[in-house]
């Protein structure tokens, strides 16, 4: 089972959760109180999306049928990194070979918020290097342009943020690395929503 994340506009999480429930991809949802439901991890949903678990087939199915989500991510890992060498080493431990082919080009979208590793280009270089190390061959890196008619690269999303509720077992600075498994579906957003109250 993969850890998956359906990205949606903040405020639409209850509707996305209802759609996931209707698709049979999320248990424990209560249609009487859509604003509160447990995710697979047992915590409330995150702002801007819903975490759920499933196979890659489920991820593609969710990407095809969800009307409120703009894309579906596979969450590859989350870890602490305070320096660039540590980032490259830990990103290299992720199982990139399960999702990427060495000959396929990649694009990295990096976001750093209040982090010591604030240089997004340097973070992207280290993650691309870690992918190359893991695959045994560097993957070509190119810019991601959705409107180009050519073969698009595989998009890798990297987020770095500060956890404001640290404990003894939770380091304050974390990376979350995810792979976008398909493109945004603007053409599907014009379709009829699955939620009966819309």
C-alpha positions, 0 to 999 in steps of 0.5 A: 500500500502506498501513502497517497495525497489528493491535492485540492483547493483549501476548503474543498477537503470534505468534498474530496473526502466524500468523493474518495469515500464514494470511490471506496478509497477511504473508510471511516467517512461520515456523510452526516459530518463531512467536516470531521473524518479520520484519515488513514493515519487517524488524524484530521485532513490537512489543509489543501488535500486528503491523505489516503492509502492504496495501490498505484492502481487506486492512485490512478483511479482517484486521479481519473475520477476525483473532481475536486482534486487537481492531482494525486501524489504518492508520498515517497518519504518524510525525513529530517535534514539540516544540511545539504549532504544529509538531504542528498544522503537521506533522499537517496534512501528512498525507493526511486526505482519503484517509480522512475526509469533512469532514462525518463527525464524528471522535473523538480518543484521545490518549496522551502518555508522558514528553513535553514535549507532555503535555496530551492535550486540547491535543494533541487540539485541535491534531490536530483543527485540523490535520484541519480545515485539511487538509479545508478544513472542521472536522470535528465532534468528539464523544466516542467511545462504543462502546455507543451505538446511534447512528452512531459517529464516525471514531476517530483514535488519537494516540500521543506517546512518547520514543524511548530509542534516538536517533541523529543521524538519529532525533529522540527525541520522536515522534508516531504518528497512526493511524486506526482503520478499524473498531470493536473486534469483541467479538462476534467474539472469542467465535468459534473461533480460527484458530490450530491450537494453541489 
